[in-house]
Amino acid sequence: MVRAAVGHVLSMSHGSFDKTSAVETHGYRPEVEPEVIALLQGAFGTGWGDRAFWRWKHANRPGFSPLDVRIYRFAGRLIGCWHMAQRNVRLGPGLEIAASVEGDYAMHPDFRGVGMGRDAASLREVRALAERGIVARFAFTSSTLYERVYRPKLGYRRIRAVTLHYRKLISDRAVQERLQVIGERLRAQGIIQRLVREAPLTVRIDGPGFSPCQLVLEQDSSRCGAVLDREPDLAVRLPFSLLSVRGSVALRAALAALLTGRMRIRHAMRFVRRGLGALVR
């Protein structure tokens, strides 16, 4: 479901809410984690997850910003929170908008049903989203909750799920582990063994959704990490989707990505010269 970020500001009621008039908001700070997790577990049960799960889902995900966690306080006490990730949504050829994908809303029981979401603090939050260029807000919920809360009270509208593509976000460490597996397979190839016989082969890799990293292939091992301390023999901008491609379709997918410009290679001539040198030795 979706609602317009700016339109939501204009359509909200400006009535006063005695209990919410003193509510203040701020973004993520490391010291608030225990309070946030306790609130989420209180709202959804301990089965929701723990601190490690919260960090994987939010603070450690690629592209995380402290602005993506919003904290509500009353008289210094944490009474609510919600989380978001800013993503570009492609509505059609040449038309993309900035949107927030939101979830993990939780409110202390004492502050439920008193107008939170339409109070002054929430108005400021929505205006801040508009200032970041976000023009639509997305969330996932049940049909019952949509009809009872999201549509009548918060202005959300249901959209067909087939109009969106969901992409799983994983940590930089998981990306590096996946690239190291790929590196081990490459290292086993005869041509690569000849290339690394005299010196390691260094490939710098970056792409949307993860931080730049360095894959180093040697005769007896490969490693991938965030330390960029070598001059690369090859630099590759890799589409995130290729990391999950396996088997015989991997080569076809890589060629398709090259032809469409989603995968880009730099220092190719440097790599070719080294390859030719290895072949003639």
C-alpha positions as CSV (number, residue, x, y, z in Angstrom):
1,M,0.0,0.0,0.0
2,V,1.1,3.5,-0.6
3,R,0.4,7.1,0.2
4,A,1.8,10.4,-1.1
5,A,4.2,11.9,1.4
6,V,3.5,15.5,0.6
7,G,-0.2,15.0,0.1
8,H,-0.4,13.4,3.5
9,V,0.9,16.6,5.2
10,L,-1.8,18.7,3.5
11,S,-4.6,16.4,4.4
12,M,-3.9,15.8,8.0
13,S,-6.1,17.3,10.7
14,H,-4.6,20.1,12.7
15,G,-6.6,19.6,15.8
16,S,-4.8,19.6,19.2
17,F,-4.0,16.4,21.0
18,D,-3.2,17.1,24.7
19,K,-1.2,14.0,25.2
20,T,0.8,14.3,22.0
21,S,1.6,18.0,22.2
22,A,4.8,17.4,24.1
23,V,6.0,14.5,22.0
24,E,9.5,14.9,20.5
25,T,11.2,13.0,17.7
26,H,14.8,12.2,16.8
27,G,16.8,9.7,14.6
28,Y,18.9,6.7,15.4
29,R,21.6,6.8,18.0
30,P,23.4,3.6,19.1
31,E,22.3,4.1,22.7
32,V,18.6,3.8,21.9
33,E,18.8,0.3,20.6
34,P,17.8,-1.5,23.9
35,E,14.8,0.8,24.2
36,V,13.7,0.3,20.6
37,I,14.1,-3.5,20.8
38,A,12.2,-3.7,24.1
39,L,9.3,-1.6,22.5
40,L,9.2,-3.9,19.4
41,Q,9.2,-7.0,21.5
42,G,6.5,-5.6,23.7
43,A,4.4,-4.8,20.7
44,F,5.0,-8.0,18.7
45,G,6.3,-10.5,21.2
46,T,9.8,-11.8,21.8
47,G,9.5,-13.9,18.6
48,W,9.9,-10.7,16.7
49,G,13.7,-10.9,17.1
50,D,16.6,-9.7,19.1
51,R,19.3,-7.0,18.8
52,A,21.3,-9.0,16.2
53,F,18.1,-9.3,14.1
54,W,17.4,-5.6,14.4
55,R,20.9,-4.7,13.4
56,W,20.8,-7.0,10.4
57,K,17.5,-5.6,9.3
58,H,18.2,-1.9,9.9
59,A,21.6,-0.5,11.1
60,N,23.8,-2.9,9.2
61,R,21.9,-3.0,5.9
62,P,23.5,-1.3,2.8
63,G,22.5,2.4,2.5
64,F,21.3,2.7,6.1
65,S,21.0,6.3,7.4
66,P,20.3,7.4,11.1
67,L,17.4,9.2,9.6
68,D,15.8,5.9,8.7
69,V,14.9,5.1,12.3
70,R,12.5,7.6,13.9
71,I,12.1,7.7,17.7
72,Y,9.2,9.3,19.6
73,R,9.7,10.5,23.2
74,F,7.4,11.9,25.8
75,A,8.9,13.4,28.9
76,G,12.2,11.7,27.9
77,R,10.6,8.2,27.7
78,L,10.6,6.3,24.4
79,I,7.0,5.8,23.5
80,G,7.1,4.9,19.8
81,C,9.3,4.2,16.8
82,W,9.1,3.4,13.1
83,H,11.7,2.4,10.5
84,M,12.2,3.0,6.8
85,A,14.5,2.5,3.8
86,Q,14.7,5.0,1.0
87,R,14.5,3.3,-2.4
88,N,13.9,4.5,-6.0
89,V,10.7,3.0,-7.5
90,R,10.4,2.8,-11.3
91,L,6.9,3.6,-12.3
92,G,7.6,3.4,-16.0
93,P,10.3,3.9,-18.7
94,G,12.3,6.9,-17.7
95,L,10.1,7.6,-14.6
96,E,11.5,6.9,-11.2
97,I,10.5,8.4,-7.8
98,A,12.1,8.4,-4.4
99,A,10.1,6.5,-1.9
100,S,10.3,5.2,1.6
101,V,9.6,1.5,2.4
102,E,8.4,1.4,6.0
103,G,7.8,-1.0,8.7
104,D,8.4,-2.0,12.4
105,Y,6.0,0.6,13.7
106,A,5.4,0.3,17.5
107,M,3.7,2.5,20.0
108,H,3.5,2.2,23.8
109,P,0.0,1.1,24.9
110,D,-0.5,4.4,26.8
111,F,-0.2,6.3,23.5
112,R,-2.4,4.2,21.2
113,G,-5.7,5.7,20.1
114,V,-4.8,9.2,21.1
115,G,-4.0,10.6,17.6
116,M,-0.3,9.6,17.1
117,G,0.3,9.8,13.4
118,R,-1.7,13.0,13.1
119,D,0.0,15.0,15.8
120,A,2.5,17.9,15.4
121,A,5.6,15.7,15.8
122,S,4.4,13.3,13.0
123,L,3.6,16.3,10.8
124,R,7.2,17.4,11.2
125,E,8.4,13.9,10.4
126,V,6.4,13.8,7.1
127,R,7.7,17.3,6.1
128,A,11.2,16.0,6.7
129,L,10.6,13.1,4.3
130,A,9.4,15.6,1.7
131,E,12.6,17.6,2.2
132,R,14.6,14.5,1.4
133,G,12.8,14.3,-1.9
134,I,10.5,11.3,-0.9
135,V,7.2,11.6,-2.6
136,A,5.6,8.3,-1.8
137,R,5.5,6.0,1.3
138,F,5.1,2.2,1.1
139,A,4.2,-0.3,3.8
140,F,3.0,-3.9,4.2
141,T,0.0,-4.8,6.3
142,S,-3.0,-7.2,6.6
143,S,-6.3,-6.4,4.9
144,T,-8.0,-6.1,8.2
145,L,-5.5,-3.5,9.6
146,Y,-5.6,-1.7,6.2
147,E,-9.4,-1.2,6.4
148,R,-9.4,-0.3,10.1
149,V,-6.4,1.9,10.4
150,Y,-4.2,2.7,7.4
151,R,-6.8,3.7,4.9
152,P,-9.3,5.7,7.0
153,K,-6.8,7.2,9.5
154,L,-3.5,7.5,7.7
155,G,-4.6,8.0,4.1
156,Y,-2.8,4.9,2.6
157,R,-4.2,3.3,-0.6
158,R,-3.7,-0.3,-1.7
159,I,-1.7,-1.0,-4.8
160,R,-1.4,-4.2,-6.8
161,A,1.7,-6.2,-5.6
162,V,2.6,-7.0,-9.1
163,T,3.5,-3.4,-9.8
164,L,6.5,-3.7,-7.5
165,H,9.6,-5.8,-7.4
166,Y,11.0,-6.8,-4.0
167,R,14.8,-7.1,-3.6
168,K,16.3,-8.6,-0.6
169,L,19.0,-6.5,1.0
170,I,22.0,-8.2,2.6
171,S,25.0,-7.0,4.5
172,D,28.4,-6.1,3.0
173,R,29.9,-9.1,4.8
174,A,27.4,-11.5,3.1
175,V,28.2,-9.9,-0.3
176,Q,32.0,-10.4,0.3
177,E,31.4,-14.0,1.4
178,R,29.5,-14.6,-1.8
179,L,32.2,-13.0,-3.9
180,Q,34.9,-15.1,-2.2
181,V,33.0,-18.3,-3.2
182,I,32.9,-17.0,-6.8
183,G,36.6,-16.2,-6.5
184,E,37.4,-19.8,-5.4
185,R,35.6,-21.2,-8.4
186,L,37.5,-18.8,-10.7
187,R,40.8,-19.6,-9.1
188,A,40.3,-23.3,-9.9
189,Q,40.3,-22.5,-13.6
190,G,43.5,-23.3,-15.5
191,I,43.8,-19.8,-17.1
192,I,43.5,-18.1,-13.7
193,Q,46.1,-20.4,-12.2
194,R,48.5,-19.2,-15.0
195,L,47.6,-15.6,-14.3
196,V,48.3,-15.8,-10.6
197,R,51.5,-17.9,-10.9
198,E,53.8,-14.9,-10.4
199,A,51.6,-12.4,-8.7
200,P,48.1,-12.2,-7.1
201,L,45.2,-11.0,-9.3
202,T,43.2,-8.1,-7.7
203,V,39.7,-7.3,-8.8
204,R,37.9,-4.2,-7.3
205,I,34.2,-4.7,-7.2
206,D,31.4,-2.2,-6.5
207,G,27.7,-1.9,-7.3
208,P,24.3,-0.6,-6.1
209,G,23.3,-2.0,-2.7
210,F,26.8,-2.8,-1.3
211,S,30.1,-1.1,-0.5
212,P,33.2,-1.4,-2.7
213,C,35.4,-4.4,-2.0
214,Q,38.5,-6.1,-3.2
215,L,38.8,-9.7,-4.4
216,V,42.3,-11.1,-4.4
217,L,43.1,-14.4,-6.2
218,E,46.3,-16.2,-5.4
219,Q,47.5,-19.7,-6.3
220,D,46.4,-21.4,-3.1
221,S,43.6,-19.1,-1.8
222,S,41.3,-16.2,-2.5
223,R,40.0,-13.5,-0.2
224,C,37.5,-10.7,-0.4
225,G,37.3,-7.7,2.0
226,A,36.6,-4.0,2.3
227,V,40.2,-2.9,2.5
228,L,41.2,-1.4,-0.8
229,D,45.0,-1.5,-0.5
230,R,46.0,-2.8,-3.9
231,E,46.1,-1.3,-7.4
232,P,43.4,-3.4,-9.2
233,D,44.2,-5.4,-12.3
234,L,40.4,-5.2,-13.1
235,A,37.6,-3.1,-11.8
236,V,34.0,-4.3,-12.1
237,R,30.7,-2.6,-11.4
238,L,28.4,-5.5,-10.7
239,P,24.6,-5.5,-10.6
240,F,23.3,-6.8,-7.3
241,S,21.1,-9.4,-9.1
242,L,24.2,-11.3,-10.5
243,L,25.3,-12.3,-7.0
244,S,22.4,-14.8,-6.8
245,V,22.9,-16.3,-10.3
246,R,24.3,-19.8,-10.2
247,G,25.1,-22.6,-12.6
248,S,25.0,-22.5,-16.4
249,V,22.9,-19.3,-16.6
250,A,25.6,-17.2,-14.8
251,L,27.6,-16.6,-18.0
252,R,24.6,-15.7,-20.0
253,A,23.4,-13.3,-17.3
254,A,26.8,-11.6,-17.1
255,L,26.9,-11.2,-20.9
256,A,23.4,-9.7,-20.9
257,A,24.4,-7.3,-18.1
258,L,27.4,-6.2,-20.1
259,L,25.4,-5.6,-23.2
260,T,22.7,-3.6,-21.4
261,G,25.3,-1.5,-19.5
262,R,24.2,-2.8,-16.0
263,M,27.7,-4.4,-15.7
264,R,30.7,-2.2,-16.4
265,I,34.4,-3.1,-16.6
266,R,37.4,-0.8,-16.2
267,H,41.1,-1.5,-16.7
268,A,40.2,-4.2,-19.2
269,M,43.3,-3.6,-21.4
270,R,45.5,-4.0,-18.3
271,F,43.9,-7.3,-17.6
272,V,44.2,-8.4,-21.3
273,R,47.9,-7.6,-21.4
274,R,48.5,-9.6,-18.2
275,G,46.5,-12.5,-19.6
276,L,48.5,-12.5,-22.9
277,G,51.7,-12.4,-21.0
278,A,50.7,-15.4,-18.9
279,L,49.8,-17.3,-22.1
280,V,53.1,-16.8,-23.8
281,R,55.2,-17.7,-20.8
